[in-house]
Amino acid sequence: MLGMSRRAVRRSFATMLVALGACSLGMSLLVSFPSQASAADTTVPGKPVVAPAPASPSASASQSGAASAPNAPSPTGVDQRVLRSDGGYVNLHVFRPPTACSGVAVLSPGAGDDRDALAWLGRALSQYGWFTVTMAHKESGRESLRDRVRNGGLRDGLLALTTDPEAYDDRLEDTGAALHWARTQCRSGPAVFAGHSMGAVTVMIEAGAKNKLGLDSDDRFDGYIALSPQGPGPIFPAGAWHDIHKPMLLVTGTRDAPLDGKWQTRTEPYTDLPAGCHWLAVVDGATHFNFAGFGYGHGDIEVKVLPLIQRFLDNLRAHRCAVPVPATGVKFDAK
């Protein structure tokens, strides 16, 4: 925790919990956090977001995909409520590109995070020309995580949430609704699905990774980005990723380690992937917090990661796989 402000710690208690290993936790590190820490709000420290009034579209407008679009793109994003196929709703945070869109990006944050999570990535992708939406996964958001930790304790509460098939069912419902609505706003270019931590698990399941939760893949996207992916364990068996063939970028860091293992376990999905425009980036010194969008040194990590993401997306749009030259401090592999 050295170098992290009290404000940043309060901002993302939930992401801290997932940083302890998502599915392999311990109580010992909790004592190093302030007692008033609360669930995640992953806006970037030092960059306050002035949120616009939430949109309140009618159910019929949501069903038809009618937009409550601003007159001009907002770098902080705007809220949008969208109907799911099961009758529920997903709240989105929408980042519109400054010019005509050239693709759709759907972002899935980690357990306990809300629609403001991954704002650093949403802003950047919109500037690259992608119509970008971040999902607020209500059923695995801050209140859900807080309740489970309160009722079951730190370890059991988070373990129950991050291995709950129903939580992922809801996330995949959110994903389908977000993609469908985004396509009513931007019909051109490919679609990419990106996620962090529990969101990266969601990405892998969507892409076709075999899992122990009995969940099927819809594989509705043209490419995938997994920040802090999970290796074999309670969710994925060994060899879970062998049948994923679409382009995928995996990103982790040398301080992005689960409590019961080393950061290298997050690279195991890449090892199992077949050849086919699959990339792995390991950022020296990057933590789990950094990929959520905050924490000491996040700015330096962002500068190193975003060019790789941009090149990956450029390749996706051009139907090619030109291997980039990574920044200093990034170990890069491709196959």
NUDREN-136266 format. One record per residue (C-alpha): x negated, y, z negated; residue in three letters. Coordinates in steps of 0.1 Angstrom, whole numbers, m for minus. Example, Ala and Ser with C-alpha at 12.3 -4.5 7.8 and 13.67 -1.06 7.14 Angstrom:
{sevex {m123; m45; m78}; ALA}
{sevex {m137; m11; m71}; SER}
% end
This chain:
{sevex {0; 0; 0}; MET}
{sevex {m31; 23; m1}; LEU}
{sevex {m24; 54; 20}; GLY}
{sevex {14; 49; 23}; MET}
{sevex {35; 78; 9}; SER}
{sevex {62; 72; m17}; ARG}
{sevex {86; 86; 9}; ARG}
{sevex {77; 60; 35}; ALA}
{sevex {80; 32; 9}; VAL}
{sevex {115; 43; m1}; ARG}
{sevex {124; 46; 35}; ARG}
{sevex {119; 10; 43}; SER}
{sevex {122; m14; 14}; PHE}
{sevex {139; m39; 37}; ALA}
{sevex {111; m38; 63}; THR}
{sevex {86; m43; 35}; MET}
{sevex {104; m74; 25}; LEU}
{sevex {102; m88; 60}; VAL}
{sevex {66; m78; 60}; ALA}
{sevex {60; m103; 32}; LEU}
{sevex {66; m130; 58}; GLY}
{sevex {102; m130; 69}; ALA}
{sevex {108; m165; 58}; CYS}
{sevex {79; m171; 34}; SER}
{sevex {81; m147; 5}; LEU}
{sevex {68; m140; m30}; GLY}
{sevex {77; m118; m59}; MET}
{sevex {42; m107; m68}; SER}
{sevex {39; m78; m43}; LEU}
{sevex {72; m63; m54}; LEU}
{sevex {56; m47; m85}; VAL}
{sevex {34; m25; m62}; SER}
{sevex {65; m8; m49}; PHE}
{sevex {84; 20; m67}; PRO}
{sevex {115; 9; m86}; SER}
{sevex {137; 33; m67}; GLN}
{sevex {128; 19; m33}; ALA}
{sevex {159; 14; m11}; SER}
{sevex {167; m3; 21}; ALA}
{sevex {152; 7; 54}; ALA}
{sevex {155; 40; 73}; ASP}
{sevex {127; 38; 98}; THR}
{sevex {126; 73; 112}; THR}
{sevex {89; 83; 116}; VAL}
{sevex {75; 102; 85}; PRO}
{sevex {69; 138; 93}; GLY}
{sevex {93; 138; 122}; LYS}
{sevex {127; 146; 108}; PRO}
{sevex {157; 136; 129}; VAL}
{sevex {187; 159; 130}; VAL}
{sevex {214; 135; 139}; ALA}
{sevex {244; 146; 160}; PRO}
{sevex {279; 139; 148}; ALA}
{sevex {287; 103; 154}; PRO}
{sevex {308; 96; 185}; ALA}
{sevex {343; 84; 178}; SER}
{sevex {355; 69; 210}; PRO}
{sevex {389; 52; 211}; SER}
{sevex {390; 14; 214}; ALA}
{sevex {402; 17; 250}; SER}
{sevex {373; 39; 259}; ALA}
{sevex {349; 15; 243}; SER}
{sevex {365; m14; 262}; GLN}
{sevex {362; 4; 295}; SER}
{sevex {326; 14; 289}; GLY}
{sevex {335; 51; 290}; ALA}
{sevex {305; 72; 278}; ALA}
{sevex {304; 99; 252}; SER}
{sevex {273; 112; 268}; ALA}
{sevex {257; 145; 260}; PRO}
{sevex {252; 171; 286}; ASN}
{sevex {215; 168; 283}; ALA}
{sevex {192; 140; 271}; PRO}
{sevex {183; 142; 234}; SER}
{sevex {149; 131; 222}; PRO}
{sevex {164; 120; 189}; THR}
{sevex {191; 99; 204}; GLY}
{sevex {229; 100; 199}; VAL}
{sevex {253; 75; 184}; ASP}
{sevex {277; 53; 203}; GLN}
{sevex {302; 27; 190}; ARG}
{sevex {308; m3; 214}; VAL}
{sevex {333; m31; 213}; LEU}
{sevex {319; m67; 211}; ARG}
{sevex {335; m97; 228}; SER}
{sevex {346; m111; 194}; ASP}
{sevex {366; m79; 186}; GLY}
{sevex {339; m65; 163}; GLY}
{sevex {319; m34; 170}; TYR}
{sevex {282; m26; 173}; VAL}
{sevex {268; 9; 165}; ASN}
{sevex {241; 20; 190}; LEU}
{sevex {216; 48; 190}; HIS}
{sevex {212; 59; 226}; VAL}
{sevex {182; 75; 242}; PHE}
{sevex {189; 88; 277}; ARG}
{sevex {161; 94; 302}; PRO}
{sevex {155; 130; 314}; PRO}
{sevex {161; 120; 350}; THR}
{sevex {179; 91; 368}; ALA}
{sevex {174; 59; 350}; CYS}
{sevex {153; 31; 365}; SER}
{sevex {162; 3; 340}; GLY}
{sevex {179; m6; 307}; VAL}
{sevex {161; m14; 274}; ALA}
{sevex {179; m29; 244}; VAL}
{sevex {161; m28; 210}; LEU}
{sevex {167; m50; 180}; SER}
{sevex {152; m38; 146}; PRO}
{sevex {142; m60; 117}; GLY}
{sevex {163; m72; 88}; ALA}
{sevex {178; m43; 68}; GLY}
{sevex {169; m17; 94}; ASP}
{sevex {196; 5; 110}; ASP}
{sevex {202; 24; 142}; ARG}
{sevex {173; 48; 135}; ASP}
{sevex {148; 20; 135}; ALA}
{sevex {124; 17; 164}; LEU}
{sevex {131; 54; 172}; ALA}
{sevex {95; 58; 183}; TRP}
{sevex {99; 31; 209}; LEU}
{sevex {134; 43; 220}; GLY}
{sevex {121; 79; 226}; ARG}
{sevex {91; 66; 245}; ALA}
{sevex {110; 42; 268}; LEU}
{sevex {135; 69; 276}; SER}
{sevex {107; 92; 287}; GLN}
{sevex {94; 63; 310}; TYR}
{sevex {128; 64; 327}; GLY}
{sevex {146; 36; 308}; TRP}
{sevex {181; 40; 295}; PHE}
{sevex {175; 28; 259}; THR}
{sevex {198; 17; 231}; VAL}
{sevex {188; 6; 196}; THR}
{sevex {213; m17; 178}; MET}
{sevex {224; m13; 142}; ALA}
{sevex {230; m49; 132}; HIS}
{sevex {257; m44; 105}; LYS}
{sevex {258; m81; 95}; GLU}
{sevex {220; m81; 89}; SER}
{sevex {215; m44; 81}; GLY}
{sevex {206; m26; 50}; ARG}
{sevex {238; m32; 30}; GLU}
{sevex {238; m69; 39}; SER}
{sevex {202; m73; 28}; LEU}
{sevex {207; m53; m3}; ARG}
{sevex {236; m75; m13}; ASP}
{sevex {217; m107; m7}; ARG}
{sevex {187; m95; m27}; VAL}
{sevex {209; m83; m55}; ARG}
{sevex {228; m116; m57}; ASN}
{sevex {200; m141; m50}; GLY}
{sevex {168; m123; m58}; GLY}
{sevex {140; m112; m35}; LEU}
{sevex {129; m146; m21}; ARG}
{sevex {162; m163; m18}; ASP}
{sevex {181; m133; m6}; GLY}
{sevex {158; m125; 23}; LEU}
{sevex {153; m161; 31}; LEU}
{sevex {191; m166; 33}; ALA}
{sevex {195; m136; 56}; LEU}
{sevex {166; m143; 80}; THR}
{sevex {175; m180; 84}; THR}
{sevex {213; m175; 86}; ASP}
{sevex {227; m187; 120}; PRO}
{sevex {257; m165; 116}; GLU}
{sevex {235; m134; 112}; ALA}
{sevex {219; m143; 146}; TYR}
{sevex {252; m151; 162}; ASP}
{sevex {262; m115; 152}; ASP}
{sevex {230; m101; 165}; ARG}
{sevex {235; m119; 198}; LEU}
{sevex {271; m105; 200}; GLU}
{sevex {256; m71; 194}; ASP}
{sevex {231; m77; 221}; THR}
{sevex {257; m87; 247}; GLY}
{sevex {279; m57; 239}; ALA}
{sevex {249; m33; 240}; ALA}
{sevex {237; m47; 274}; LEU}
{sevex {272; m46; 289}; HIS}
{sevex {278; m10; 278}; TRP}
{sevex {243; 1; 289}; ALA}
{sevex {249; m13; 323}; ARG}
{sevex {280; 9; 327}; THR}
{sevex {257; 39; 322}; GLN}
{sevex {227; 26; 342}; CYS}
{sevex {232; 1; 370}; ARG}
{sevex {197; 3; 385}; SER}
{sevex {166; m15; 377}; GLY}
{sevex {159; m45; 354}; PRO}
{sevex {169; m50; 318}; ALA}
{sevex {144; m57; 290}; VAL}
{sevex {151; m68; 254}; PHE}
{sevex {126; m58; 227}; ALA}
{sevex {127; m65; 190}; GLY}
{sevex {107; m62; 158}; HIS}
{sevex {104; m90; 131}; SER}
{sevex {139; m104; 127}; MET}
{sevex {146; m85; 160}; GLY}
{sevex {117; m104; 175}; ALA}
{sevex {133; m137; 164}; VAL}
{sevex {165; m125; 181}; THR}
{sevex {145; m118; 213}; VAL}
{sevex {129; m152; 213}; MET}
{sevex {163; m170; 208}; ILE}
{sevex {178; m149; 236}; GLU}
{sevex {149; m158; 258}; ALA}
{sevex {153; m195; 253}; GLY}
{sevex {131; m205; 224}; ALA}
{sevex {142; m238; 208}; LYS}
{sevex {152; m232; 172}; ASN}
{sevex {163; m251; 140}; LYS}
{sevex {195; m229; 136}; LEU}
{sevex {215; m246; 164}; GLY}
{sevex {216; m214; 185}; LEU}
{sevex {218; m214; 223}; ASP}
{sevex {201; m190; 246}; SER}
{sevex {220; m167; 270}; ASP}
{sevex {188; m153; 286}; ASP}
{sevex {206; m122; 299}; ARG}
{sevex {175; m101; 305}; PHE}
{sevex {147; m98; 330}; ASP}
{sevex {119; m94; 305}; GLY}
{sevex {112; m96; 267}; TYR}
{sevex {90; m78; 242}; ILE}
{sevex {84; m93; 207}; ALA}
{sevex {68; m71; 180}; LEU}
{sevex {56; m92; 151}; SER}
{sevex {69; m125; 164}; PRO}
{sevex {73; m155; 142}; GLN}
{sevex {54; m188; 146}; GLY}
{sevex {66; m223; 138}; PRO}
{sevex {85; m225; 104}; GLY}
{sevex {120; m224; 91}; PRO}
{sevex {134; m210; 124}; ILE}
{sevex {112; m223; 152}; PHE}
{sevex {97; m258; 155}; PRO}
{sevex {63; m264; 171}; ALA}
{sevex {66; m261; 209}; GLY}
{sevex {97; m239; 208}; ALA}
{sevex {85; m215; 235}; TRP}
{sevex {73; m239; 262}; HIS}
{sevex {104; m234; 284}; ASP}
{sevex {104; m196; 285}; ILE}
{sevex {94; m185; 320}; HIS}
{sevex {104; m148; 323}; LYS}
{sevex {78; m121; 316}; PRO}
{sevex {71; m115; 279}; MET}
{sevex {49; m92; 259}; LEU}
{sevex {40; m102; 223}; LEU}
{sevex {23; m77; 200}; VAL}
{sevex {9; m82; 165}; THR}
{sevex {m19; m68; 144}; GLY}
{sevex {m48; m80; 123}; THR}
{sevex {m29; m68; 91}; ARG}
{sevex {5; m81; 103}; ASP}
{sevex {2; m113; 82}; ALA}
{sevex {29; m133; 64}; PRO}
{sevex {23; m138; 27}; LEU}
{sevex {15; m175; 30}; ASP}
{sevex {m6; m174; 60}; GLY}
{sevex {m28; m153; 84}; LYS}
{sevex {m18; m129; 111}; TRP}
{sevex {m29; m155; 136}; GLN}
{sevex {3; m175; 130}; THR}
{sevex {21; m147; 149}; ARG}
{sevex {1; m156; 181}; THR}
{sevex {13; m192; 182}; GLU}
{sevex {43; m185; 204}; PRO}
{sevex {20; m170; 230}; TYR}
{sevex {m2; m202; 229}; THR}
{sevex {28; m223; 236}; ASP}
{sevex {42; m202; 264}; LEU}
{sevex {36; m215; 300}; PRO}
{sevex {18; m194; 326}; ALA}
{sevex {41; m167; 341}; GLY}
{sevex {33; m131; 332}; CYS}
{sevex {30; m136; 295}; HIS}
{sevex {9; m112; 276}; TRP}
{sevex {m5; m110; 240}; LEU}
{sevex {m18; m79; 224}; ALA}
{sevex {m35; m79; 189}; VAL}
{sevex {m41; m44; 176}; VAL}
{sevex {m70; m41; 151}; ASP}
{sevex {m58; m29; 117}; GLY}
{sevex {m21; m27; 127}; ALA}
{sevex {4; m36; 99}; THR}
{sevex {40; m49; 99}; HIS}
{sevex {51; m14; 90}; PHE}
{sevex {33; 2; 119}; ASN}
{sevex {54; m18; 144}; PHE}
{sevex {86; m8; 127}; ALA}
{sevex {76; 28; 134}; GLY}
{sevex {59; 42; 103}; PHE}
{sevex {33; 36; 77}; GLY}
{sevex {m3; 48; 73}; TYR}
{sevex {m19; 49; 108}; GLY}
{sevex {12; 44; 128}; HIS}
{sevex {4; 72; 151}; GLY}
{sevex {m29; 56; 161}; ASP}
{sevex {m12; 23; 167}; ILE}
{sevex {15; 38; 188}; GLU}
{sevex {m11; 54; 211}; VAL}
{sevex {m26; 20; 217}; LYS}
{sevex {6; 0; 221}; VAL}
{sevex {27; 23; 243}; LEU}
{sevex {5; 22; 274}; PRO}
{sevex {6; m16; 273}; LEU}
{sevex {44; m15; 270}; ILE}
{sevex {46; 10; 298}; GLN}
{sevex {25; m12; 321}; ARG}
{sevex {45; m42; 313}; PHE}
{sevex {77; m24; 322}; LEU}
{sevex {62; m10; 354}; ASP}
{sevex {54; m45; 364}; ASN}
{sevex {89; m57; 356}; LEU}
{sevex {104; m30; 378}; ARG}
{sevex {79; m38; 406}; ALA}
{sevex {83; m76; 403}; HIS}
{sevex {45; m80; 398}; ARG}
{sevex {21; m88; 370}; CYS}
{sevex {m9; m65; 372}; ALA}
{sevex {m30; m70; 341}; VAL}
{sevex {m38; m38; 323}; PRO}
{sevex {m70; m26; 306}; VAL}
{sevex {m62; m23; 269}; PRO}
{sevex {m73; 6; 247}; ALA}
{sevex {m103; 2; 224}; THR}
{sevex {m93; m18; 194}; GLY}
{sevex {m68; m40; 212}; VAL}
{sevex {m75; m76; 220}; LYS}
{sevex {m56; m86; 251}; PHE}
{sevex {m48; m120; 267}; ASP}
{sevex {m27; m128; 297}; ALA}
{sevex {m15; m160; 315}; LYS}
% end
